[in-house]
Amino acid sequence: MFEEVLSEEAIAAAEELSPLLADFYLAGGTGLALQLGHRKSVDFDFFSRELFQSDILLQKIRPDKILFAREGTLHCEKRGVKLSFLFYETALIYSPAVWRKIKVADWRDIIAEKFKAISQRGSKKDFYDLYAAVILKMGIEEACLIFKKRFGSSDMNLYHVLKSLTFFDDAEGEPMPHLLMGGEKWEWKNIKIFFEENIYRFEKGLIG
């Protein structure tokens, strides 16, 4: 795992939480960055297929600040690190990795989620994450196949997902992620060009 993507405070928070996370796995941008090493990440998103009671979880993790809490959802802070705990029924396809005794969703499962995130409201980080996986780990066609494998039984509109891959309005005003990989191909303008120039390959992979 690429621990350099995290702050010392985040690693300390993870160490403190690890004995309490048997029912959860880490995913999201941090889970992906730990496996690809492409950018810094500052928060933790934990998911569970078991519906949990936030009040019971709060007693265990003892956060410094509670941001939002209800059944199956908890957002809080510990050691200055934002933590999210979410009930999420969709099953993982691949066996999780383990980092500091914490289960981490396989990067391929997280990439499937990135398609979904972009279709809902694509942040700049989501576009960078999908781009990083495609150029560092797999091709466009394989990425599309994994997305369909994980969410094929859902009612997601694949045409909407495809269109979202070249809709950058929501991402434009956001700050740049703290990248750990440099060079011209990592500039935002070239990330957009990549998706625009390869949209027909994404179409073939998603829709056929």
Summary of the structure (lengths in Angstrom):
residues: 208
radius of gyration: 17.1
end to end distance: 34.8
largest distance: 50.2
contacts: 639
relative contact order: 0.14
helix: 50%
strand: 17%
